[in-house]
Amino acid sequence: MILVTTAGKVGAETARLLAGQGEPVRILVRDPVKAEPLAQAGAEVVVGDLGVPATVEAAMKGVSAVVLVSPAIPAEELNVIAGAVRAGVGHVVKITSKSSADSPIARRRDQAEIENGLVASGLGYTLLKNNAYMQNFLMSAPAIAGTSSFGSAAGDGRIGMIDTRDVAAVAAAIAASPSEHAGKTYWPTGPESLSYPDAAAVFWTVLGRPVTFHPLTFSEQKQAMVEAGVPEHIAEMNTQAITLFAEGDSDWVTGDVPAVLGRPARTFAQFVRDNASAFSGGRHAREESR
């Protein structure tokens, strides 16, 4: 049995892929109603809270591997790691990103604390240090659909963005067969590094209409996220990360996705095509991004 800890973009897709491959998979959620499609796809849905050790303990029964994905709250993820140790779990796939104990971004410091706890636990592990997600653009979908324009504080910085579906595919592949990945760190990206002006050109080509990019200040970027429904403290961290894009912080591309999956990573153009309805006035971006 493989346990996936939450049903966000990466967790839900990981569970769906594993179930589709016939792997026994259990997903821990707070709201089982939202996870009903996963139950229909063949995943076992259990209700719990990463902050409540008893529910984590119950979810660990019979589990051989864990895909650890959450909002990077150290107390919660360390609960999962401790529960995995007690349950005799063989391997943990940790979904993470760039991290360091001295980062100016709180989330990166938190990720470093969690990663260090996992490595020190003695469990088999694999770290997936993903670059920025293409799905972040779904927050700009209403603006792109309504005004054919979007803004960011990223300037001309280039980013090796990755589709969350590829992150999920890599996590699922490793969780199902972890032995060759034990103790390894991967840095998954898409196949190209693009700036936000480059992304605007891709939107223009794929959607068949002009789409333009305009720069935002830090405060404008943060406010746009808050207005899109992002909690203020998370919007602050996200905006800090975006301003680092402008300095080249995420201008890196690896071959880790094809190395694990045996196929190319999705391009940004593929992502836009697959979500064209959102960028053309279809479903609301926040619905698409779940």
C-alpha positions in Angstrom: 0.0 0.0 0.0 1.2 3.5 -0.9 0.1 6.5 1.2 -0.3 9.9 -0.4 -0.6 12.6 2.3 -2.8 15.2 0.7 -5.2 15.7 -2.3 -3.8 18.9 -3.8 -2.6 19.2 -7.4 0.3 16.9 -7.0 -1.2 14.5 -4.4 -4.4 13.9 -6.3 -2.7 13.3 -9.6 -0.2 10.9 -7.9 -3.0 8.9 -6.3 -4.9 8.8 -9.6 -1.9 7.6 -11.5 -1.1 4.9 -9.0 -4.7 3.7 -8.9 -4.8 3.6 -12.7 -1.6 1.4 -12.7 -3.3 -1.0 -10.3 -1.2 0.0 -7.3 -2.9 -0.1 -3.9 -3.0 3.5 -2.9 -4.5 5.4 0.0 -4.9 9.1 0.2 -5.2 11.1 3.5 -7.7 14.0 3.2 -9.6 16.4 5.5 -12.7 16.5 3.2 -13.7 13.1 1.7 -16.3 14.8 -0.5 -13.6 16.6 -2.5 -11.7 13.3 -2.9 -14.7 11.4 -4.2 -13.3 11.4 -7.8 -10.2 9.7 -6.4 -12.3 7.0 -4.7 -14.1 6.4 -8.0 -10.7 6.0 -9.6 -9.8 3.3 -7.2 -7.9 5.0 -4.4 -8.8 4.3 -0.8 -9.7 7.7 0.8 -9.2 8.1 4.6 -10.0 11.1 6.6 -7.4 12.6 8.8 -5.2 15.6 9.6 -1.4 15.7 9.3 -1.4 17.7 12.6 -3.1 14.9 14.5 -0.6 12.0 15.0 -3.4 9.5 15.8 -5.0 9.9 12.3 -1.6 9.7 10.7 -0.8 6.5 12.6 -4.1 5.0 11.4 -3.4 5.9 7.8 0.0 4.2 8.0 -1.3 0.7 8.6 0.0 -1.7 6.0 1.9 1.1 4.1 5.2 0.3 2.4 5.8 3.8 0.8 4.7 7.4 1.4 4.4 10.3 -1.0 4.8 13.3 1.3 3.2 16.4 -0.1 1.7 19.2 1.9 2.0 23.0 2.4 5.4 22.5 4.0 4.5 22.9 7.7 7.3 21.2 9.6 5.3 20.0 12.6 2.8 18.2 10.3 5.3 16.7 7.9 7.6 15.6 10.8 4.5 13.9 12.3 4.2 11.9 9.1 7.9 11.0 9.1 7.7 9.9 12.8 4.6 7.9 12.0 6.3 6.2 9.0 9.2 5.2 11.3 6.9 3.6 13.8 4.9 1.8 11.1 8.1 0.4 9.5 7.5 2.1 6.2 10.3 1.4 3.7 10.4 4.6 1.6 9.3 8.2 1.6 9.1 10.4 -1.5 9.3 14.0 -0.4 7.8 16.7 -2.7 9.9 19.8 -2.1 11.7 22.6 -3.9 14.8 24.7 -3.5 15.5 24.9 0.2 18.1 26.1 2.7 18.2 26.8 6.4 19.3 30.4 5.8 16.9 31.2 2.9 15.1 34.6 3.1 11.9 32.7 2.3 10.2 31.0 5.3 8.9 28.1 3.2 12.4 27.2 2.0 13.6 27.2 5.5 10.7 25.0 6.5 11.4 22.6 3.6 15.0 22.3 4.8 13.9 21.4 8.3 11.6 18.7 7.0 14.2 17.3 4.6 16.8 17.2 7.4 14.3 15.4 9.6 13.6 12.8 6.9 17.2 12.1 6.2 17.9 11.8 9.9 15.0 9.4 10.4 16.8 6.4 8.8 13.9 5.8 6.4 14.6 5.2 2.7 13.9 8.5 0.9 13.9 10.4 -2.3 13.7 14.2 -2.6 12.0 15.8 -5.5 13.2 19.4 -5.6 10.9 20.7 -8.2 11.2 24.0 -10.1 8.3 26.4 -10.2 4.9 24.9 -11.3 3.3 25.8 -14.7 0.0 25.6 -12.9 0.8 28.8 -11.0 -0.2 30.6 -14.2 -3.8 29.4 -13.6 -4.1 32.2 -11.0 -3.6 34.6 -13.9 -6.2 32.8 -16.1 -9.0 35.3 -15.4 -6.8 38.2 -16.4 -5.5 36.4 -19.5 -9.1 35.5 -20.5 -10.6 38.9 -19.7 -7.8 41.3 -20.7 -5.3 39.2 -22.8 -2.7 40.4 -20.4 -1.0 39.3 -17.2 1.6 40.7 -14.8 4.3 39.4 -12.5 7.3 40.7 -10.5 9.5 38.1 -12.2 10.8 40.6 -14.8 12.8 38.9 -17.5 14.0 36.1 -15.3 13.9 32.7 -16.9 12.4 29.6 -15.1 12.6 25.9 -15.8 8.9 25.5 -15.1 7.4 22.0 -14.6 3.9 20.7 -15.0 2.5 19.3 -11.8 1.3 16.3 -13.7 5.0 15.4 -14.4 5.9 15.9 -10.7 3.1 13.4 -9.9 4.2 11.0 -12.5 7.8 11.0 -11.2 6.5 10.6 -7.6 4.2 7.7 -8.5 7.0 5.9 -10.5 9.4 6.2 -7.5 6.9 5.2 -4.9 5.9 2.1 -6.9 9.5 1.0 -7.3 11.7 2.9 -4.9 14.8 0.7 -4.6 16.9 2.3 -7.4 16.0 5.8 -6.2 16.9 5.4 -2.5 18.9 8.3 -1.1 18.7 10.3 -4.3 17.7 13.9 -4.9 16.1 14.8 -8.2 15.6 18.3 -9.6 12.5 18.0 -11.9 11.9 20.7 -14.5 10.3 21.1 -17.8 12.4 20.9 -21.0 13.0 24.6 -21.4 13.7 27.7 -19.4 11.2 30.5 -20.1 10.8 34.1 -19.0 7.3 35.5 -18.4 7.5 37.5 -21.7 8.4 34.2 -23.3 5.3 32.6 -21.7 3.2 35.5 -23.1 4.5 34.6 -26.6 3.5 31.0 -26.0 0.0 32.0 -24.9 -0.3 34.2 -28.1 0.7 31.3 -30.3 -1.4 28.6 -28.7 -4.5 30.7 -28.0 -4.4 32.4 -31.4 -4.7 35.9 -30.0 -2.3 38.6 -28.6 -1.4 38.1 -25.0 1.0 40.6 -23.4 3.0 40.7 -20.2 3.5 43.7 -17.9 5.8 44.0 -14.9 4.5 44.3 -11.3 6.0 45.7 -8.2 6.4 43.5 -5.1 3.3 45.0 -3.5 1.2 44.7 -6.7 2.2 41.0 -7.0 1.3 40.2 -3.5 -2.0 42.0 -3.7 -2.9 40.2 -6.9 -2.4 36.9 -5.1 -4.5 37.9 -2.2 -7.3 39.0 -4.5 -7.0 35.5 -6.2 -7.7 33.9 -2.8 -4.2 33.1 -1.6 -3.7 33.6 2.2 -1.7 36.7 2.9 1.3 34.9 4.5 1.5 32.5 1.6 1.2 35.4 -0.9 4.1 37.1 0.9 6.3 34.0 0.5 5.2 33.4 -3.1 6.0 37.0 -4.0 9.4 36.7 -2.4 10.1 33.6 -4.6 8.8 35.4 -7.7 11.1 38.3 -7.2 14.0 35.9 -7.0 13.0 34.6 -10.4 14.0 38.0 -11.8 17.5 37.3 -10.4 17.9 34.0 -12.2 17.1 31.9 -9.1 15.1 29.3 -11.1 16.9 29.5 -14.4 17.8 25.8 -14.5 16.8 22.8 -16.5 17.5 19.1 -15.9 16.8 15.8 -17.6 15.5 14.2 -14.4 11.9 13.8 -15.6 12.8 11.8 -18.8 15.5 9.9 -16.8 12.8 8.6 -14.4 9.9 8.3 -16.7 11.5 7.4 -20.0 9.6 10.2 -21.8 10.0 13.9 -22.2 8.7 16.4 -19.7 5.6 18.4 -20.8 6.3 21.7 -22.5 4.7 25.0 -21.5 2.9 25.0 -24.8 1.3 21.6 -23.9 0.3 23.0 -20.6 -1.4 26.0 -22.2 -3.2 23.8 -24.8 -4.5 21.5 -22.0 -5.8 24.4 -20.1 -7.0 26.6 -23.0 -10.5 26.8 -21.7 -9.3 28.4 -18.5 -7.2 31.0 -20.4 -10.1 31.7 -22.7 -12.9 32.3 -20.2 -13.8 28.8 -19.2 -13.8 27.5 -15.7 -12.3 29.7 -13.0 -8.6 29.3 -12.6 -8.9 28.3 -8.9 -11.2 25.4 -9.9 -8.8 24.4 -12.6 -5.8 24.4 -10.2 -7.2 22.0 -7.7 
